[in-house]
Amino acid sequence: MTMSCGSIFEKFTNDLDGSETEKEILIKRLQELIQVEGSQVDQDLKDRKQKLENIDESHKIKVDALKQECMMEEENLIKRQKQKRSPYRQNNLKEEIEDTERDSKT
């Protein structure tokens, strides 16, 4: 669309069969340009839509992987906490049993 109307007219006057006017030639050329531009816009939209779908899918995969990793870390943390508490619970349970036995003897 960088050609001036005069340039377009000069370029396409060779195609004149004598019955077309300058206006008709320009209208035909503009229609061609509009069609070409429309096709390019449609293709660009399709390409961008596909890229967006790819990005969305990639994002979903990454989010799912992060969720899985988070769940595994949480499970490991719970296991570590239980392991740390276990000796304390055993000692407390032992002490409670001893206290109960002492109280029952007295």
SEROBA-823431 format. One line per 8 residues: their letters; for each residue x negated, y negated, z negated of N, C-alpha, C, CB. Coordinates in Angstrom, 1 decimal. Each point is the difference from the previous one (the first is absolute). Glycine has a CB too. Layout:
A	X/Y/Z/X/Y/Z/X/Y/Z/X/Y/Z; ...
// end
This chain:
MTMSCGSI	-0.8/1.2/0.0/0.8/-1.2/0.0/-0.9/-1.3/0.0/1.8/1.3/-1.2; -3.0/-1.1/1.6/-0.9/-1.2/0.1/0.1/-0.7/1.3/-1.5/1.2/-1.6; 2.2/-0.6/2.5/0.0/-0.7/1.4/1.1/-1.1/0.0/-0.8/2.2/1.1; 0.5/-3.3/-0.5/1.0/-1.0/0.1/1.0/0.4/1.1/-1.7/-1.8/-0.7; 2.8/1.1/0.7/1.1/0.3/0.9/-0.5/-0.2/1.5/1.7/-0.7/-1.7; -2.5/-0.3/1.9/-0.6/-0.3/1.3/-0.9/1.2/0.4/0.1/-2.5/-0.4; -0.9/3.0/-0.5/-0.9/1.1/0.3/0.8/1.3/0.3/-1.7/-1.0/-1.4; 2.8/1.2/0.7/0.9/1.1/0.2/0.6/-0.1/1.4/0.5/0.2/-2.5
FEKFTNDL	-0.1/-1.4/2.8/0.7/-0.2/1.3/-1.0/0.3/1.1/1.6/-1.7/-1.0; -2.8/1.1/0.9/-1.0/0.2/1.1/-0.4/1.5/0.1/-0.9/-2.3/-0.4; 0.8/3.0/-0.7/-0.4/1.4/0.0/1.1/0.8/0.7/-1.3/-0.3/-2.1; 2.5/0.0/1.9/1.1/0.8/0.5/0.7/-0.5/1.3/0.3/0.7/-2.3; -0.8/-1.8/2.8/0.6/-0.5/1.3/-0.3/0.9/1.2/-0.2/-2.3/-0.9; -0.9/3.1/0.7/-0.3/1.0/1.1/1.1/1.0/0.1/-2.4/-0.4/-0.4; 3.2/0.6/-0.7/1.0/1.0/0.0/1.3/-0.5/0.5/-1.1/1.0/-1.9; 1.2/-2.3/2.3/1.2/-0.6/0.5/0.4/0.6/1.3/-0.6/-2.1/-1.2
DGSETEKE	1.9/2.4/1.2/0.5/0.5/1.3/0.9/-1.0/0.7/0.0/2.3/-0.9; -0.1/-3.5/0.4/0.7/-1.1/0.6/1.3/-0.3/-0.7/-1.1/0.5/2.1; 1.7/0.5/-2.7/1.4/-0.2/-0.6/-0.1/-0.4/-1.5/0.9/1.6/1.7; -2.0/-1.4/-2.3/-0.1/-0.3/-1.4/-0.5/-1.5/-0.2/-0.4/2.4/-0.6; 0.9/-3.0/-0.4/-0.4/-1.3/-0.3/-1.1/0.0/-1.1/2.3/-0.9/0.6; -2.9/-0.2/-0.8/-1.0/-0.1/-1.1/0.6/0.4/-1.4/-1.2/-1.8/1.3; 2.4/1.3/-1.5/0.7/0.3/-1.3/0.2/1.5/-0.1/1.1/-2.2/0.1; -0.7/2.9/0.9/0.2/1.4/-0.1/-1.3/0.8/-0.3/2.0/-0.3/1.6
ILIKRLQE	-3.0/-0.2/-0.9/-1.3/0.7/-0.2/-0.5/-0.2/-1.5/-0.6/-0.4/2.4; 0.8/-0.8/-2.9/-0.4/-0.3/-1.4/0.8/0.8/-0.9/-0.7/-2.3/0.6; 2.0/2.4/-0.4/0.9/0.8/-0.8/-0.4/1.5/0.0/1.9/-1.7/0.4; -2.2/2.2/0.7/-0.4/1.4/0.1/-1.3/0.2/-0.8/1.1/0.2/2.3; -2.0/-1.1/-2.1/-1.3/0.2/-0.7/0.2/-0.2/-1.5/-1.2/-0.9/1.9; 2.0/0.0/-2.4/0.3/-0.1/-1.4/0.7/1.2/-0.5/0.2/-2.4/0.2; 0.7/3.0/0.5/0.6/1.3/-0.4/-1.0/1.1/-0.1/2.1/-0.8/1.1; -3.0/0.9/-0.2/-1.1/1.0/-0.1/-0.8/-0.2/-1.2/-0.1/0.1/2.5
LIQVEGSQ	-0.3/-1.4/-2.8/-0.8/-0.3/-1.2/0.7/0.4/-1.2/-1.1/-1.8/1.2; 2.4/1.4/-1.3/0.8/0.3/-1.2/0.1/1.5/-0.2/1.3/-2.1/0.4; -1.1/2.9/0.7/0.0/1.4/-0.1/-1.3/0.6/-0.5/1.7/0.0/1.9; -2.8/-0.5/-1.3/-1.3/0.5/-0.5/-0.3/-0.4/-1.4/-0.8/-0.2/2.3; 1.1/-1.0/-2.7/-0.2/-0.4/-1.4/0.9/0.8/-0.9/-0.6/-2.3/0.8; 1.9/2.5/-0.4/0.9/0.8/-0.8/-0.5/1.4/-0.2/1.9/-1.3/0.8; -2.5/1.9/0.2/-0.6/1.4/-0.1/-1.2/0.0/-0.9/0.8/0.5/2.3; -1.6/-1.5/-2.2/-1.1/-0.1/-0.9/0.4/-0.2/-1.5/-1.3/-1.0/1.9
VDQDLKDR	2.3/0.2/-2.1/0.5/-0.2/-1.4/0.6/1.3/-0.5/0.5/-2.5/0.5; 0.2/3.2/0.3/0.6/1.3/-0.4/-1.1/0.9/-0.4/2.0/-0.3/1.5; -3.0/0.4/-0.6/-1.1/0.9/-0.3/-0.8/-0.4/-1.3/-0.2/0.5/2.5; 0.0/-1.8/-2.7/-0.7/-0.5/-1.2/0.9/0.4/-1.2/-1.1/-1.9/1.3; 2.4/1.8/-1.2/0.8/0.3/-1.2/0.0/1.5/-0.3/1.5/-1.9/0.6; -1.5/2.7/0.5/-0.1/1.5/-0.2/-1.4/0.3/-0.7/1.5/0.4/2.0; -2.5/-1.0/-1.5/-1.4/0.3/-0.6/0.0/-0.5/-1.4/-1.1/-0.3/2.2; 1.6/-0.8/-2.6/0.0/-0.5/-1.3/0.8/0.8/-0.9/-0.4/-2.3/0.8
KQKLENID	1.6/2.8/-0.3/0.8/0.9/-0.8/-0.7/1.3/-0.3/2.1/-1.1/1.1; -2.8/1.6/-0.1/-0.7/1.3/-0.2/-1.1/-0.3/-1.1/0.5/0.8/2.4; -1.2/-1.9/-2.3/-1.1/-0.3/-0.9/0.6/-0.1/-1.4/-1.3/-1.2/1.8; 2.4/0.5/-1.9/0.7/-0.1/-1.3/0.4/1.3/-0.6/0.8/-2.2/0.7; -0.3/3.1/0.1/0.4/1.4/-0.4/-1.2/0.7/-0.5/1.9/0.0/1.6; -3.0/-0.1/-0.9/-1.3/0.7/-0.4/-0.5/-0.6/-1.3/-0.6/0.4/2.4; 0.7/-1.7/-2.6/-0.4/-0.6/-1.2/0.9/0.5/-1.2/-0.9/-2.0/1.3; 2.2/2.0/-1.0/0.9/0.5/-1.0/-0.3/1.4/-0.4/1.7/-1.6/0.9
ESHKIKVD	-1.9/2.4/0.0/-0.3/1.5/-0.3/-1.3/0.1/-0.7/1.2/0.7/2.1; -2.2/-1.5/-1.7/-1.3/0.0/-0.7/0.1/-0.4/-1.5/-1.2/-0.4/2.2; 2.0/-0.7/-2.3/0.3/-0.5/-1.4/0.7/1.0/-0.8/0.1/-2.3/0.9; 0.9/3.0/-0.4/0.7/1.0/-0.7/-0.9/1.1/-0.5/2.0/-0.5/1.3; -2.9/1.0/-0.3/-1.0/1.0/-0.4/-0.9/-0.4/-1.1/0.1/0.9/2.4; -0.6/-2.1/-2.3/-0.9/-0.5/-1.1/0.7/-0.2/-1.3/-1.3/-1.2/1.8; 2.5/0.8/-1.8/0.8/-0.2/-1.2/0.3/1.4/-0.6/1.0/-2.1/0.8; -0.7/3.1/0.0/0.3/1.3/-0.5/-1.3/0.6/-0.6/1.8/0.3/1.7
ALKQECMM	-2.9/-0.5/-1.1/-1.3/0.5/-0.5/-0.3/-0.7/-1.3/-0.8/0.4/2.3; 1.0/-1.7/-2.4/-0.3/-0.7/-1.3/0.9/0.5/-1.1/-0.7/-2.0/1.3; 2.0/2.2/-1.0/0.9/0.6/-1.0/-0.4/1.3/-0.5/1.9/-1.2/1.1; -2.4/2.1/-0.1/-0.4/1.3/-0.4/-1.3/-0.1/-0.9/0.9/0.9/2.2; -1.8/-1.8/-1.8/-1.2/-0.2/-0.8/0.3/-0.5/-1.4/-1.3/-0.4/2.1; 2.3/-0.5/-2.2/0.4/-0.6/-1.2/0.6/1.1/-0.9/0.4/-2.2/1.1; 0.5/3.1/-0.5/0.6/1.1/-0.8/-1.1/0.9/-0.5/2.1/-0.2/1.4; -3.1/0.5/-0.6/-1.0/0.9/-0.5/-0.8/-0.6/-1.1/-0.2/1.0/2.3
EEENLIKR	-0.1/-2.3/-2.2/-0.8/-0.7/-1.0/0.8/0.0/-1.3/-1.1/-1.4/1.7; 2.4/1.2/-1.6/0.9/-0.1/-1.2/0.0/1.4/-0.7/1.4/-1.8/1.1; -1.3/2.9/-0.3/0.0/1.3/-0.5/-1.3/0.3/-0.7/1.6/0.8/1.8; -2.7/-1.2/-1.2/-1.3/0.2/-0.6/-0.2/-0.8/-1.3/-1.0/0.4/2.3; 1.6/-1.6/-2.3/-0.1/-0.8/-1.3/0.8/0.7/-1.1/-0.2/-2.1/1.4; 1.4/2.6/-1.0/0.8/0.7/-1.0/-0.7/1.2/-0.6/2.1/-0.8/1.2; -2.7/1.6/-0.3/-0.8/1.2/-0.4/-1.1/-0.4/-1.0/0.6/1.1/2.2; -1.3/-2.2/-1.8/-1.2/-0.4/-0.9/0.6/-0.5/-1.3/-1.3/-0.7/2.0
QKQKRSPY	2.4/0.0/-2.0/0.5/-0.5/-1.3/0.5/1.2/-0.8/0.7/-2.1/1.1; -0.1/3.1/-0.5/0.4/1.2/-0.8/-1.2/0.7/-0.5/2.0/0.2/1.4; -3.0/-0.1/-0.7/-1.2/0.7/-0.4/-0.7/-0.7/-1.2/-0.4/0.8/2.3; 0.4/-2.1/-2.3/-0.5/-0.8/-1.1/0.9/0.1/-1.2/-1.0/-1.6/1.6; 2.3/1.7/-1.5/0.9/0.0/-1.1/0.1/1.4/-0.6/1.3/-1.8/1.1; -1.6/2.8/-0.3/0.1/1.4/-0.4/-0.8/0.3/-1.3/0.4/0.6/2.3; -1.6/-0.9/-2.4/-0.8/0.2/-1.3/0.6/-0.7/-1.2/-2.1/0.4/1.4; 2.5/-1.6/-1.1/0.6/-0.8/-1.1/1.3/0.6/-0.5/-1.0/-2.0/1.0
RQNNLKEE	1.8/2.5/0.0/1.3/0.6/-0.4/-0.3/1.3/-0.8/1.1/-0.9/2.1; -2.1/1.7/-1.6/-0.3/1.2/-0.8/-0.4/-0.3/-1.4/-0.7/1.1/2.2; -0.2/-2.1/-2.4/-0.4/-0.4/-1.3/1.2/-0.5/-0.8/-2.3/-0.6/0.9; 3.1/-0.2/-0.3/1.2/-0.5/-0.7/0.9/1.1/-0.4/-0.1/-2.1/1.2; 0.3/3.0/-0.3/0.9/1.2/-0.3/-0.6/0.8/-1.1/0.8/0.1/2.3; -2.1/0.1/-2.3/-0.7/0.8/-1.1/0.2/-0.7/-1.3/-1.7/0.8/1.7; 1.5/-2.1/-1.7/0.1/-0.8/-1.2/1.4/0.0/-0.6/-1.8/-1.5/0.8; 2.8/1.5/0.1/1.4/0.1/-0.4/0.3/1.3/-0.6/0.7/-1.6/1.8
IEDTERDS	-1.2/2.7/-1.2/0.2/1.3/-0.6/-0.7/0.1/-1.3/0.1/1.0/2.3; -1.3/-1.5/-2.5/-0.7/0.0/-1.3/0.8/-0.8/-1.0/-2.2/0.3/1.2; 2.7/-1.5/-0.8/0.8/-0.8/-0.9/1.3/0.7/-0.5/-1.0/-2.1/1.1; 1.6/2.7/-0.1/1.2/0.8/-0.3/-0.3/1.1/-1.0/1.0/-0.6/2.3; -2.0/1.3/-2.1/-0.4/1.1/-0.8/-0.3/-0.5/-1.4/-0.9/1.3/1.9; 0.2/-2.4/-2.0/-0.3/-0.6/-1.3/1.2/-0.5/-0.8/-2.2/-0.7/0.9; 3.1/0.1/-0.1/1.3/-0.4/-0.6/0.8/1.1/-0.5/-0.1/-2.0/1.5; 0.1/3.1/-0.8/0.8/1.2/-0.4/-0.6/0.6/-1.2/0.7/0.3/2.4
KT	-2.0/-0.4/-2.6/-0.6/0.7/-1.2/0.2/-0.9/-1.2/-1.7/1.0/1.5; 1.9/-2.2/-1.3/0.1/-0.8/-1.2/1.4/-0.1/-0.5/-1.9/-1.2/0.7
// end
